[in-house]
Amino acid sequence: MKLVITGGHHSSALPVIRQLRAEHPEVRMYWFGHKFSAQGDTHPTLEFHEITALSIPFYHIHAGKFYRTVNLWRLIKIPLGVCQCLFLLAKLKPDAILSFGGYIAVPTVLAGWILGIPAVTHEQTVVAGWANRVVAKFATKVLVSWPQSAKYFPKAKTVVVGLPLRQEIFKAVSQSFELNTALPTVYITTGKIGSHIINQVVGEALGDLLAMCNVIHQCGDNSVYADFEVLTGLAQALDKPHGRYYLRKFIYADEIGEAFAKSAVVVARAGAHTTGELLALTKRCILIPIPWVSHNEQYENARVLVEAGLGLLLPEALLSKESLVAAVTKVLGELSGPGVSTGSKLRTVTTAPADLIVRQLLLLLPNYHD
């Protein structure tokens, strides 16, 4: 069996890939994705690093997006992406396509539909994005993480399976972060691409933050802004801070369990996997949703954590050195109060095993045998 996997949410794909390899090691997998996060960036994405580390062939798709764009080149790349996917799919001849949303999934699944290749797509967010709404029209099966998402898709082909989470978050196996144990620790993660605006504000607030806590900071890797180099310089210029500061471009699977375990509070965007992991870990958090994403999905993701009593919402429009320091101070102060509880139903939904997705995928191939 040959399988093409694609989509903007590669974090969902990783547990499924491991499940497939454990149950069906004979399956040959190929990845359609984006090697660079933005135009002009010369540093490969976390997606590229983690997929190629699994020895899966990676095909960089030159796809465009039409949501909220007037960029002519991006619009031209939409049909170009479909043509590229048609060529690659005809060459690889996969038995099925497994999609995890995002604009790259659109030309992949559309080209597969033209060639008669069945597709399964998985929606991670509470509110379905435009890409998966388009993909769902051509997919054979639509899998969703949240019951609230099912209303956006055709009932006959929609199944609630939950959000596959990487198991590494639940267990600390490294000893990479030597912290000042007299202070709490805050983990700041700006996503696999890295948020320049959050990184800038963290840099401005670094002295104040390290006066009251340790900071583990995942800043992404973008050659256009060089946030890692700028933040490294700012940290070195500080005069003997109380807290320890650990800066990483990416925090990989071998360190992520330790980062979560040692952190009292997490500052993050509100992407599907970030919110799913925070909910599963019942971790207190400060969420800064991306304001311009499709259908305001990050805000809706954040609301789940706020309603569970875990999240404090900090809109990007109000983000500043002062507001970030105030938010961290507030949440750290609340940790000495009563414990936080979350709804067991929400936790059950978000921690559903990856094998449910594998089973739905194999149902498309009734003639497939081990």
VEXVEXVEX-712821 format. One record per residue (C-alpha): residue number from 1; x, y, z. Coordinates in Angstrom, 1 decimal. Example, Ala and Ser with C-alpha at 12.3 -4.5 7.8 and 13.67 -1.06 7.14 Angstrom:
+-----+--------+--------+--------+
|  nr |      x |      y |      z |
+-----+--------+--------+--------+
|   1 |   12.3 |   -4.5 |    7.8 |
|   2 |   13.7 |   -1.1 |    7.1 |
+-----+--------+--------+--------+
END
This chain:
+-----+--------+--------+--------+
|  nr |      x |      y |      z |
+-----+--------+--------+--------+
|   1 |    0.0 |    0.0 |    0.0 |
|   2 |    1.2 |    3.5 |   -0.8 |
|   3 |   -0.1 |    6.5 |    1.0 |
|   4 |    0.3 |   10.3 |    0.4 |
|   5 |   -0.1 |   12.4 |    3.6 |
|   6 |   -0.5 |   16.1 |    3.4 |
|   7 |   -1.8 |   19.1 |    5.4 |
|   8 |   -0.8 |   22.1 |    7.5 |
|   9 |   -1.1 |   20.3 |   10.8 |
|  10 |    1.7 |   17.8 |   10.7 |
|  11 |    1.5 |   17.4 |   14.5 |
|  12 |   -1.7 |   15.4 |   14.0 |
|  13 |    0.0 |   13.3 |   11.4 |
|  14 |    3.0 |   12.2 |   13.5 |
|  15 |    1.0 |    9.9 |   16.0 |
|  16 |   -0.9 |    8.5 |   13.0 |
|  17 |    2.3 |    7.8 |   11.1 |
|  18 |    3.7 |    5.9 |   14.2 |
|  19 |    0.5 |    4.0 |   14.5 |
|  20 |    0.6 |    3.0 |   10.9 |
|  21 |    4.2 |    1.9 |   11.1 |
|  22 |    3.5 |   -0.2 |   14.1 |
|  23 |    0.5 |   -2.0 |   12.6 |
|  24 |    1.3 |   -1.9 |    8.9 |
|  25 |    5.1 |   -1.5 |    8.4 |
|  26 |    4.7 |   -2.4 |    4.8 |
|  27 |    2.9 |    0.9 |    4.0 |
|  28 |    5.0 |    3.3 |    1.9 |
|  29 |    4.4 |    6.9 |    2.9 |
|  30 |    5.0 |   10.2 |    1.0 |
|  31 |    4.6 |   13.7 |    2.4 |
|  32 |    3.2 |   16.7 |    0.4 |
|  33 |    4.0 |   19.9 |    2.4 |
|  34 |    5.9 |   23.1 |    2.6 |
|  35 |    9.6 |   23.2 |    3.2 |
|  36 |    9.7 |   27.0 |    4.0 |
|  37 |    7.3 |   28.9 |    6.2 |
|  38 |    7.2 |   32.2 |    4.3 |
|  39 |    8.3 |   33.8 |    1.1 |
|  40 |   12.0 |   34.7 |    1.3 |
|  41 |   12.7 |   32.4 |    4.3 |
|  42 |   15.6 |   30.1 |    3.7 |
|  43 |   15.3 |   28.0 |    6.9 |
|  44 |   13.4 |   24.7 |    6.7 |
|  45 |   10.2 |   24.3 |    8.7 |
|  46 |    9.7 |   22.1 |   11.7 |
|  47 |    7.4 |   20.1 |    9.5 |
|  48 |   10.3 |   19.4 |    7.1 |
|  49 |   12.7 |   18.5 |    9.9 |
|  50 |   10.3 |   16.1 |   11.7 |
|  51 |    8.9 |   14.4 |    8.5 |
|  52 |   12.3 |   13.8 |    6.9 |
|  53 |   13.7 |   12.5 |   10.2 |
|  54 |   11.2 |    9.7 |    9.8 |
|  55 |   12.8 |    8.9 |    6.4 |
|  56 |    9.5 |    9.8 |    4.6 |
|  57 |   10.1 |   11.4 |    1.1 |
|  58 |    9.1 |   15.1 |    1.3 |
|  59 |    7.7 |   16.9 |   -1.7 |
|  60 |    7.5 |   20.7 |   -1.5 |
|  61 |    4.2 |   21.8 |   -3.0 |
|  62 |    4.0 |   25.2 |   -4.5 |
|  63 |    0.5 |   25.9 |   -3.5 |
|  64 |   -1.3 |   29.2 |   -3.1 |
|  65 |   -4.1 |   30.4 |   -0.9 |
|  66 |   -7.0 |   32.6 |   -1.7 |
|  67 |   -8.4 |   33.3 |    1.8 |
|  68 |   -7.9 |   37.0 |    2.6 |
|  69 |   -5.2 |   37.6 |   -0.1 |
|  70 |   -4.9 |   39.9 |   -3.0 |
|  71 |   -1.4 |   38.8 |   -3.8 |
|  72 |   -1.5 |   37.9 |   -7.5 |
|  73 |    1.4 |   35.4 |   -7.3 |
|  74 |   -0.4 |   33.5 |   -4.5 |
|  75 |   -3.5 |   33.3 |   -6.6 |
|  76 |   -1.6 |   32.1 |   -9.6 |
|  77 |    0.0 |   29.3 |   -7.5 |
|  78 |   -3.4 |   27.8 |   -6.8 |
|  79 |   -3.8 |   26.1 |  -10.3 |
|  80 |    0.0 |   25.6 |  -10.4 |
|  81 |   -0.3 |   23.6 |   -7.2 |
|  82 |   -3.1 |   21.4 |   -8.6 |
|  83 |   -1.0 |   20.7 |  -11.7 |
|  84 |    2.0 |   19.8 |   -9.6 |
|  85 |    0.0 |   17.5 |   -7.4 |
|  86 |   -1.6 |   15.8 |  -10.5 |
|  87 |    1.9 |   15.1 |  -11.8 |
|  88 |    3.2 |   13.7 |   -8.5 |
|  89 |    0.1 |   11.6 |   -7.8 |
|  90 |    0.2 |   10.2 |  -11.3 |
|  91 |    3.9 |    9.3 |  -10.8 |
|  92 |    3.6 |    7.9 |   -7.2 |
|  93 |    0.2 |    6.1 |   -7.8 |
|  94 |   -0.9 |    6.1 |   -4.1 |
|  95 |   -3.8 |    4.0 |   -2.9 |
|  96 |   -5.1 |    6.8 |   -0.7 |
|  97 |   -4.6 |   10.3 |    0.5 |
|  98 |   -4.6 |   11.3 |    4.2 |
|  99 |   -5.1 |   15.0 |    4.7 |
| 100 |   -4.7 |   17.2 |    7.8 |
| 101 |   -6.1 |   20.4 |    6.5 |
| 102 |   -4.4 |   23.6 |    5.5 |
| 103 |   -4.2 |   25.2 |    2.0 |
| 104 |   -1.7 |   22.6 |    0.7 |
| 105 |   -4.3 |   19.9 |    1.3 |
| 106 |   -6.7 |   21.5 |   -1.2 |
| 107 |   -4.7 |   20.9 |   -4.5 |
| 108 |   -3.6 |   17.5 |   -3.2 |
| 109 |   -7.1 |   16.2 |   -2.5 |
| 110 |   -8.6 |   17.9 |   -5.6 |
| 111 |   -5.9 |   16.3 |   -7.8 |
| 112 |   -6.5 |   13.0 |   -6.1 |
| 113 |  -10.3 |   13.3 |   -6.8 |
| 114 |   -9.6 |   14.0 |  -10.5 |
| 115 |   -7.4 |   10.8 |  -10.6 |
| 116 |   -9.9 |    8.7 |   -8.6 |
| 117 |   -7.8 |    8.4 |   -5.5 |
| 118 |   -9.9 |    8.2 |   -2.3 |
| 119 |   -9.1 |   10.7 |    0.5 |
| 120 |   -9.6 |   11.0 |    4.3 |
| 121 |   -9.4 |   14.4 |    5.8 |
| 122 |   -9.1 |   15.3 |    9.5 |
| 123 |  -10.2 |   18.6 |   11.1 |
| 124 |   -8.4 |   19.6 |   14.2 |
| 125 |  -10.1 |   22.8 |   15.2 |
| 126 |  -13.4 |   23.5 |   16.8 |
| 127 |  -14.5 |   25.7 |   13.9 |
| 128 |  -13.7 |   24.2 |   10.5 |
| 129 |  -11.4 |   26.3 |    8.3 |
| 130 |  -12.0 |   27.1 |    4.7 |
| 131 |   -9.5 |   24.6 |    3.4 |
| 132 |  -11.1 |   21.6 |    5.1 |
| 133 |  -14.6 |   22.8 |    4.0 |
| 134 |  -13.3 |   22.7 |    0.4 |
| 135 |  -11.4 |   19.5 |    0.9 |
| 136 |  -14.5 |   17.8 |    2.4 |
| 137 |  -16.4 |   18.2 |   -0.9 |
| 138 |  -13.8 |   15.9 |   -2.6 |
| 139 |  -12.9 |   13.6 |    0.4 |
| 140 |  -14.5 |   10.2 |    0.9 |
| 141 |  -14.5 |   10.5 |    4.7 |
| 142 |  -14.3 |   13.5 |    7.0 |
| 143 |  -12.9 |   12.9 |   10.6 |
| 144 |  -13.3 |   15.6 |   13.2 |
| 145 |  -11.7 |   16.2 |   16.6 |
| 146 |  -14.7 |   17.9 |   18.3 |
| 147 |  -18.4 |   17.1 |   18.2 |
| 148 |  -19.0 |   20.8 |   17.6 |
| 149 |  -17.2 |   20.6 |   14.3 |
| 150 |  -19.4 |   17.9 |   12.8 |
| 151 |  -22.1 |   20.5 |   11.8 |
| 152 |  -19.7 |   22.0 |    9.2 |
| 153 |  -19.5 |   18.8 |    7.1 |
| 154 |  -21.8 |   16.3 |    5.3 |
| 155 |  -23.4 |   14.1 |    8.0 |
| 156 |  -23.1 |   10.9 |    5.9 |
| 157 |  -19.4 |   10.9 |    5.7 |
| 158 |  -18.4 |   12.6 |    9.0 |
| 159 |  -17.0 |   10.7 |   12.0 |
| 160 |  -15.9 |   12.1 |   15.4 |
| 161 |  -12.5 |   10.5 |   16.2 |
| 162 |  -10.8 |   13.1 |   18.4 |
| 163 |   -7.4 |   14.8 |   18.2 |
| 164 |   -4.3 |   12.5 |   18.1 |
| 165 |   -1.7 |   13.8 |   20.5 |
| 166 |    2.0 |   13.1 |   20.7 |
| 167 |    2.6 |   10.8 |   23.7 |
| 168 |    5.9 |   12.5 |   24.5 |
| 169 |    4.1 |   15.4 |   26.2 |
| 170 |    2.9 |   13.1 |   29.0 |
| 171 |    6.4 |   12.0 |   30.2 |
| 172 |    9.6 |   13.9 |   30.9 |
| 173 |   12.6 |   11.8 |   29.6 |
| 174 |   15.2 |   14.6 |   29.4 |
| 175 |   17.1 |   16.7 |   31.9 |
| 176 |   17.9 |   19.7 |   29.6 |
| 177 |   16.5 |   22.6 |   31.7 |
| 178 |   18.4 |   23.4 |   34.9 |
| 179 |   16.2 |   25.9 |   36.5 |
| 180 |   16.1 |   28.1 |   39.6 |
| 181 |   13.9 |   25.9 |   41.8 |
| 182 |   12.9 |   28.8 |   44.0 |
| 183 |   11.0 |   30.3 |   41.1 |
| 184 |    8.1 |   29.1 |   38.9 |
| 185 |    8.7 |   28.3 |   35.3 |
| 186 |    6.9 |   29.7 |   32.2 |
| 187 |    7.0 |   27.9 |   28.9 |
| 188 |    6.6 |   30.3 |   25.9 |
| 189 |    5.9 |   28.7 |   22.6 |
| 190 |    5.3 |   30.7 |   19.5 |
| 191 |    4.6 |   27.8 |   17.1 |
| 192 |    6.5 |   25.9 |   14.5 |
| 193 |    6.9 |   29.0 |   12.3 |
| 194 |    7.5 |   31.3 |   15.2 |
| 195 |    5.5 |   34.5 |   15.9 |
| 196 |    7.6 |   37.5 |   15.4 |
| 197 |    5.3 |   39.8 |   17.3 |
| 198 |    5.3 |   37.6 |   20.4 |
| 199 |    9.0 |   37.1 |   20.2 |
| 200 |    9.5 |   40.9 |   20.1 |
| 201 |    7.4 |   41.4 |   23.1 |
| 202 |    9.1 |   38.6 |   25.0 |
| 203 |   12.4 |   40.3 |   24.2 |
| 204 |   11.2 |   43.6 |   25.6 |
| 205 |    9.8 |   41.9 |   28.7 |
| 206 |   12.6 |   39.5 |   29.3 |
| 207 |   14.2 |   41.3 |   32.2 |
| 208 |   10.9 |   41.7 |   34.1 |
| 209 |    9.9 |   38.0 |   33.4 |
| 210 |   13.2 |   36.7 |   34.6 |
| 211 |   12.9 |   38.7 |   37.8 |
| 212 |    9.9 |   36.5 |   38.8 |
| 213 |   10.3 |   33.2 |   36.9 |
| 214 |   12.4 |   30.9 |   34.7 |
| 215 |   11.5 |   31.0 |   31.0 |
| 216 |   11.7 |   28.2 |   28.5 |
| 217 |   11.2 |   29.9 |   25.1 |
| 218 |   10.5 |   28.2 |   21.8 |
| 219 |   10.8 |   31.0 |   19.2 |
| 220 |   10.8 |   29.3 |   15.8 |
| 221 |   13.3 |   29.6 |   13.0 |
| 222 |   12.8 |   32.4 |   10.5 |
| 223 |   15.7 |   33.8 |    8.5 |
| 224 |   13.7 |   37.0 |    7.6 |
| 225 |   13.4 |   38.2 |   11.2 |
| 226 |   16.3 |   36.3 |   12.9 |
| 227 |   14.4 |   36.3 |   16.2 |
| 228 |   16.7 |   33.6 |   17.7 |
| 229 |   19.8 |   35.7 |   17.2 |
| 230 |   18.1 |   38.8 |   18.5 |
| 231 |   16.8 |   37.1 |   21.6 |
| 232 |   20.1 |   35.5 |   22.3 |
| 233 |   21.8 |   38.9 |   22.3 |
| 234 |   19.1 |   40.4 |   24.6 |
| 235 |   19.5 |   37.5 |   27.1 |
| 236 |   23.3 |   37.9 |   27.1 |
| 237 |   23.0 |   41.6 |   27.9 |
| 238 |   20.9 |   41.0 |   31.0 |
| 239 |   22.7 |   41.6 |   34.3 |
| 240 |   22.5 |   38.3 |   36.4 |
| 241 |   18.8 |   37.6 |   36.2 |
| 242 |   17.2 |   35.5 |   39.0 |
| 243 |   15.4 |   33.2 |   36.6 |
| 244 |   17.1 |   30.9 |   34.0 |
| 245 |   16.4 |   31.5 |   30.3 |
| 246 |   16.4 |   28.7 |   27.8 |
| 247 |   15.9 |   29.6 |   24.2 |
| 248 |   15.2 |   27.1 |   21.5 |
| 249 |   14.2 |   27.4 |   17.8 |
| 250 |   12.2 |   24.2 |   18.2 |
| 251 |   11.6 |   21.9 |   21.1 |
| 252 |   11.6 |   18.4 |   19.8 |
| 253 |   10.0 |   15.2 |   21.1 |
| 254 |   12.9 |   14.4 |   23.4 |
| 255 |   12.5 |   17.6 |   25.4 |
| 256 |    8.8 |   18.6 |   25.1 |
| 257 |    7.8 |   16.4 |   28.1 |
| 258 |   10.3 |   18.1 |   30.3 |
| 259 |    9.3 |   21.5 |   29.2 |
| 260 |    5.6 |   20.9 |   30.0 |
| 261 |    6.3 |   19.1 |   33.2 |
| 262 |    8.5 |   21.8 |   34.6 |
| 263 |    6.3 |   24.7 |   33.6 |
| 264 |    3.6 |   26.1 |   35.8 |
| 265 |    2.2 |   28.3 |   33.0 |
| 266 |    2.3 |   28.2 |   29.2 |
| 267 |    2.1 |   31.2 |   27.0 |
| 268 |    1.1 |   30.3 |   23.4 |
| 269 |   -1.0 |   30.9 |   20.4 |
| 270 |   -4.2 |   28.9 |   20.3 |
| 271 |   -3.7 |   26.4 |   17.5 |
| 272 |   -5.5 |   23.1 |   17.5 |
| 273 |   -2.7 |   21.0 |   18.9 |
| 274 |   -1.5 |   23.6 |   21.4 |
| 275 |   -4.9 |   23.9 |   22.9 |
| 276 |   -5.5 |   20.1 |   22.7 |
| 277 |   -2.2 |   19.4 |   24.6 |
| 278 |   -2.9 |   22.0 |   27.2 |
| 279 |   -6.3 |   20.7 |   27.9 |
| 280 |   -5.0 |   17.1 |   28.1 |
| 281 |   -2.3 |   18.2 |   30.6 |
| 282 |   -4.7 |   20.6 |   32.5 |
| 283 |   -2.0 |   23.2 |   32.2 |
| 284 |   -2.7 |   26.8 |   33.1 |
| 285 |   -2.1 |   29.1 |   30.1 |
| 286 |   -2.1 |   32.5 |   28.6 |
| 287 |   -3.4 |   32.3 |   25.0 |
| 288 |   -2.7 |   34.9 |   22.2 |
| 289 |   -4.8 |   33.7 |   19.3 |
| 290 |   -3.8 |   34.7 |   15.7 |
| 291 |   -6.5 |   37.2 |   14.8 |
| 292 |   -6.4 |   36.8 |   11.0 |
| 293 |   -6.8 |   33.0 |   10.6 |
| 294 |   -9.8 |   31.4 |    8.8 |
| 295 |  -13.1 |   31.9 |   10.6 |
| 296 |  -11.3 |   33.1 |   13.7 |
| 297 |  -10.7 |   29.5 |   14.6 |
| 298 |   -7.9 |   30.2 |   17.1 |
| 299 |  -10.2 |   32.3 |   19.2 |
| 300 |  -12.8 |   29.5 |   19.2 |
| 301 |  -10.0 |   27.1 |   20.2 |
| 302 |   -9.0 |   29.4 |   23.1 |
| 303 |  -12.6 |   29.6 |   24.3 |
| 304 |  -12.5 |   25.9 |   25.1 |
| 305 |   -9.6 |   26.4 |   27.5 |
| 306 |  -11.1 |   29.5 |   29.0 |
| 307 |  -14.4 |   27.7 |   29.6 |
| 308 |  -12.5 |   24.8 |   31.2 |
| 309 |  -10.9 |   27.3 |   33.7 |
| 310 |   -7.4 |   26.9 |   32.3 |
| 311 |   -6.9 |   29.8 |   29.9 |
| 312 |   -6.5 |   33.5 |   30.1 |
| 313 |   -7.1 |   35.3 |   26.8 |
| 314 |   -4.7 |   38.0 |   25.8 |
| 315 |   -5.7 |   39.5 |   22.4 |
| 316 |   -2.9 |   40.3 |   20.1 |
| 317 |   -4.2 |   43.8 |   19.7 |
| 318 |   -3.5 |   44.3 |   23.4 |
| 319 |   -0.2 |   42.5 |   23.5 |
| 320 |    2.7 |   44.6 |   24.9 |
| 321 |    5.5 |   44.3 |   27.4 |
| 322 |    3.2 |   45.5 |   30.1 |
| 323 |    0.2 |   43.3 |   29.3 |
| 324 |    2.3 |   40.2 |   29.0 |
| 325 |    4.1 |   40.8 |   32.3 |
| 326 |    0.7 |   41.6 |   34.0 |
| 327 |   -0.9 |   38.4 |   32.6 |
| 328 |    2.0 |   36.2 |   33.7 |
| 329 |    1.9 |   37.8 |   37.2 |
| 330 |   -1.8 |   37.3 |   37.4 |
| 331 |   -1.8 |   33.6 |   36.5 |
| 332 |    1.2 |   32.7 |   38.6 |
| 333 |   -0.6 |   34.4 |   41.5 |
| 334 |   -3.7 |   32.4 |   40.9 |
| 335 |   -1.7 |   29.1 |   41.1 |
| 336 |   -1.6 |   29.4 |   44.9 |
| 337 |   -5.4 |   29.4 |   45.0 |
| 338 |   -7.9 |   26.5 |   44.6 |
| 339 |   -7.1 |   23.8 |   42.1 |
| 340 |   -8.4 |   23.9 |   38.5 |
| 341 |  -10.8 |   21.2 |   37.2 |
| 342 |  -11.7 |   20.5 |   33.6 |
| 343 |  -14.6 |   18.6 |   32.0 |
| 344 |  -13.8 |   14.9 |   31.6 |
| 345 |  -15.8 |   14.9 |   28.4 |
| 346 |  -13.5 |   17.4 |   26.8 |
| 347 |  -10.4 |   15.5 |   27.8 |
| 348 |  -11.8 |   12.3 |   26.4 |
| 349 |  -12.4 |   13.9 |   23.1 |
| 350 |   -9.0 |   15.4 |   22.7 |
| 351 |   -7.0 |   12.4 |   23.7 |
| 352 |   -8.6 |    9.9 |   21.3 |
| 353 |   -6.0 |    7.4 |   20.0 |
| 354 |   -4.5 |    7.6 |   16.5 |
| 355 |   -5.7 |    4.1 |   15.7 |
| 356 |   -9.2 |    5.4 |   15.1 |
| 357 |   -7.9 |    7.4 |   12.1 |
| 358 |   -5.9 |    4.5 |   10.8 |
| 359 |   -9.1 |    2.3 |   10.9 |
| 360 |  -11.1 |    4.9 |    9.0 |
| 361 |   -8.3 |    5.1 |    6.4 |
| 362 |   -8.2 |    1.4 |    5.9 |
| 363 |  -12.0 |    1.2 |    5.5 |
| 364 |  -11.5 |    3.0 |    2.2 |
| 365 |   -9.5 |    0.1 |    0.9 |
| 366 |  -11.7 |   -3.0 |    1.4 |
| 367 |   -9.4 |   -5.1 |   -0.8 |
| 368 |   -6.3 |   -4.2 |    1.3 |
| 369 |   -4.8 |   -7.1 |    3.2 |
| 370 |   -1.8 |   -7.3 |    5.5 |
+-----+--------+--------+--------+
END
